[in-house]
Amino acid sequence: MIKIRNETEKDYMTVEEITRKAFYNLYMPGCVEHYLVHIMRQHEDFIPELDYVIELDGQVIGNIMYTHSRLVDIHGTEKKILTFGPVSILPKYQRMGYGKKLMEYSFDQAAALGYDVIVIFGSPANYVNRGFKSCKKYNISTEDEKYPAAMMAKELHPNALDGRKWVYYDSPVMAVTQKDAMLYDDTLKEMKREHRPSQEEFYIMSHSFLA
């Protein structure tokens, strides 16, 4: 039996543990995502209404969290949008459709709350089948006018983006340092930090830009 519901305080440690297990050694030796989860809930950009867990037979196996972010056009007009992440599923339940269910449920709820655009950074292979497209197709760049290969956008309502030039700004809470994350990680149950091929794949993707 699958159930998706809002996270509650009693879920906090479970969600952090799930996030840690889902990301550990994936993009770097260790991970920073569990620390981001730990600090995000207290930040002004965190959106509790879009903080969800997914249960399987009463066990929490995944989570998705959202923060406010924004787009600014060349005239200084600001558009409030969303960014999600981390989105985590326990490793033994990955590639079974649970992440898809969690994301699509959250998209529907976000649209119902009046949000119309989501911008994320991630592996395109994980998100293009959920309706995400390269930000370059929507004329959305970073502040330095670059188009990262890993930056994608999704319209929750048709034509929410009108083709004008936009610059994306995420929440300051996303600026997690590896040093702070590792200091927090050292307070938790030990997990072995390892080098894996996926880390090189992430390095290549995160340092690639569209012309």
N, C-alpha and C positions, 0 to 999 in steps of 0.2 A: 504494500500500500504506500503510495507516494503522497506527500503533503508538502505544500509550500506555504510558509507563514513568515511573519515578521520576526526578526531576531529579538530575543529578550535578554535581560542581563544574565540570566542563568546559562545562556548559551555562549557567553563571551569567551571563556577559556577553551571550550570545545571548538569554537570557530577558529580561534588562534592556532590551536593544535592542527586542525584540518588544513589551514592555510600553510602552516609550516611544512607539513608532510607533503602537500601538493607541490610546493615550489622548491623544496630543499635540493640543492645541487643542480637544479634545472637550468638556471641562467648564470649562475656563479657558484663557487664553493660556498655552501650555506644558502641563505636567502635573506631578503629584506621585507618581503611581503607581509609576514606575520607581525613585524614591528609596525608597519604601516597600519594594519588592522588595529593594533593595540592603541595607537595614538589618534586614529582617524575619528573615532566616535566622539571625542571631546572637541573636535574642531568645528568652527562655525559653518564650514562648507559641507559638512556631513549631512546627509538627508536620511533621517531615521525611517521615514515612510517607504523608502526604497532599499531598505536593508533586510534582505530575505535569507532564510535558510530553507533547505530542502531536506525532508525526512524520508527515510525508507523504513517502513515497519517500525516507526517510532524512534529511529536513530538518525540524528543529524549527520548528513554525509556531505553537505556542501553549503556554500554561502556566496552571495553577491552583495556588493556595497557600492553606493553611488555618492559622488560629490558634485557640488556646483562647479561649473567652469563657464567660460564666456568666449564669444567671438566679437571682434571689433573691426568695423570696416574702415576705409580710408578717410571717412568723414568723422570718425570717432563714435559712430553709432554702435551701441553695445547690444548684443543679443545673449541672453542667459541660456545656457545649455547644460548638458549633463556629461559626466565622465564616469564610467564604472571601473571597478577594479580595487582590490583583487576579486576575481571570480574563481572559486576553488571547489574542487571535488576530491574527496579522498582517493588516493591513487588506485585502490582496488576496484573503485566504481567508475573510473574514468573510461571514456570511449563507449559508454552504454546509453547515452542520450540524456543523462541527468543534467548535465551542464546546459544542454539545449533547452530543456524544459524550464530550468531556472531562469535563463536569460530571456526567453520569449515571454514568460510570465511577467518578468520585471519590465520588459518593453511595453506590454499592454498597460501595466499599472502606471508607468511613467507618462504614457500618452494620455491616460485618463486624468492625470494630475495637471495636464496642460503643457508638458514638455514636448518639444518637437524635433530636437536634434541631440544625438549622442556622438561624441568624439572620443576615440580611445587610441592607445598605443598597444600593439601586440602583433602576434604572428598572423599575417593575412590568412593563412591556411585554416586558422581556427575560427575566423569571423566572416569571411566573404559569403559563406553559405547561410549566414544569419542576416544578410542584407547590407552588410558594410561594404563601402567602396573606398578607393583611394581618396584621400582628402584633396589631392590635386584635381580630381574630377569635379569637386565642389569649390575649387579655387580657395581652399583653406590652407594657409601656410603657418609655420612657426614665426616667432617674432623676428628671426633673422632672415625671413623670406625664403626658407627652404621647405621642401616637401619630403619629409621622411617616409621611406617605404613602409614603415611600421605604423604610420598615422592614418587612421581610417575614420569615416563618418557614416552615420545612418540617419536617414530622415524618418521620424516616427509619424509624420503627416506628409502627404505629397506636396512637393514644391516648397518645403519649409526653408530651403536655401535657394536663393534666387540668382545665383551665379556671380554676384558681386565679389570683390576681393575681400577675404576675411583673414584676420590673424587670430590664432588660437592661444588662449591663456588658461592653463589649468590652475587648480587650487594650490596655494602654498604648502598645504599638507603633503602634497606629493613629493616634495623636495627632501626625501629621506636620504640620509647619508649612510653609506655602508658601515662607517665607524660606529654610529649610534645603534644601527641595527645589530651589529655583532656584539656590542656591549650588552644589549638586551638579550640576545640569543645565548650569551654565556650564563645567564641566570636560569636558563631552562634545562630540561633533561638533555643530556648530551646526544647529539647526532653527529655522525662523521662527515666532515666537509671534504668533498672530493671534486676532482676535475673530470668533466664528462664532455663528450662531443657536442651535446646540445648547447653547451656554453659558447662554443665557437660559432655555431649556427646563429645564436642570439647576437653575438658580437657583430657578425657580418650584417644581419638584418638591421640592427639598431644603429649601425653606422652607414647605412645606405640611403641615398636620396634620389628622387625622381627628377629628371631634367625638365 
